[in-house]
Amino acid sequence: MMKVQRLTKGYLGELGHRIRLARTYMNLEQKGLAVGLRTSQSQLSRIEAGTTAPTLYHLLTIKVLADQNEHINGSLSWSWLLEGKGNIFEN
């Protein structure tokens, strides 16, 4: 049987905060990022608040959008987004 690991409320809160910061650096409103993620603005709000976990699709799409965004020049770091390590921008 495969072991399932649940994300803690603390981690979800921190991850949601980093997603909100990334959205802000991309100069996007919640509605704009929600459209890019193919989700509702209310769902994105719950993700940013840390009450709902983002899907793998959401995380991958945030990275793709960041890589294409003129404001952050594709420099969003995976280690920062997922783990809060280092700086938001890759060196």
Wavefront OBJ file of the C-alpha trace (Angstrom):
o trace
v 0.000 0.000 0.000
v 1.324 3.426 -0.951
v 1.892 5.871 1.893
v 0.123 9.215 1.430
v 1.749 12.294 2.888
v -0.549 15.170 3.783
v 0.602 18.765 3.506
v 0.502 20.644 6.790
v -1.536 23.797 7.271
v 1.691 25.679 7.934
v 3.241 24.537 4.669
v 0.082 25.338 2.696
v 0.023 28.831 4.211
v 3.650 29.442 3.293
v 3.194 28.015 -0.211
v 0.091 30.155 -0.748
v 2.016 33.232 0.367
v 4.823 32.467 -2.108
v 2.275 31.969 -4.909
v 0.751 35.359 -4.040
v 4.217 36.966 -4.122
v 5.004 35.350 -7.475
v 1.694 36.627 -8.862
v 2.526 40.111 -7.592
v 6.006 40.014 -9.159
v 4.376 38.952 -12.444
v 2.187 42.047 -12.107
v -1.009 39.980 -12.307
v -4.277 40.344 -10.460
v -5.887 37.202 -9.028
v -8.343 37.074 -11.903
v -5.548 37.174 -14.492
v -3.586 34.355 -12.884
v -6.775 32.343 -12.334
v -7.476 32.500 -16.076
v -3.934 31.294 -16.799
v -4.370 28.452 -14.312
v -7.790 27.530 -15.744
v -9.383 27.871 -12.325
v -11.726 30.289 -10.605
v -10.588 33.406 -8.821
v -12.153 32.067 -5.618
v -10.123 28.830 -5.930
v -6.915 30.850 -6.393
v -7.877 32.957 -3.376
v -8.179 29.784 -1.267
v -4.801 28.561 -2.549
v -3.148 31.886 -1.703
v -4.789 31.852 1.735
v -3.384 28.380 2.378
v -6.759 26.711 2.849
v -6.551 24.662 -0.370
v -3.563 22.927 -1.928
v -2.595 23.845 -5.478
v -2.537 20.979 -7.953
v 0.602 19.892 -9.735
v -0.911 21.480 -12.853
v -1.233 24.810 -10.998
v 2.400 24.725 -9.853
v 3.742 23.777 -13.281
v 1.621 26.452 -14.945
v 2.792 29.133 -12.493
v 6.392 28.240 -13.423
v 5.613 28.334 -17.155
v 3.814 31.684 -16.826
v 6.717 33.069 -14.794
v 9.187 31.877 -17.433
v 7.211 33.806 -20.053
v 6.536 36.907 -17.946
v 8.235 40.163 -18.941
v 8.331 41.462 -15.346
v 10.389 38.642 -13.838
v 12.117 37.457 -17.009
v 11.593 33.762 -16.385
v 13.733 33.686 -13.266
v 11.309 32.181 -10.734
v 13.200 29.593 -8.690
v 11.608 26.171 -8.101
v 13.385 25.855 -4.758
v 11.910 29.152 -3.602
v 8.401 28.416 -4.884
v 8.152 24.911 -3.431
v 10.376 25.115 -0.363
v 10.948 28.793 0.396
v 14.707 28.311 0.019
v 16.905 31.072 -1.308
v 15.536 34.005 -3.225
v 12.436 34.189 -5.430
v 14.781 34.666 -8.362
v 17.373 32.132 -9.504
v 20.976 33.258 -9.431
l 1 2 3 4 5 6 7 8 9 10 11 12 13 14 15 16 17 18 19 20 21 22 23 24 25 26 27 28 29 30 31 32 33 34 35 36 37 38 39 40 41 42 43 44 45 46 47 48 49 50 51 52 53 54 55 56 57 58 59 60 61 62 63 64 65 66 67 68 69 70 71 72 73 74 75 76 77 78 79 80 81 82 83 84 85 86 87 88 89 90 91
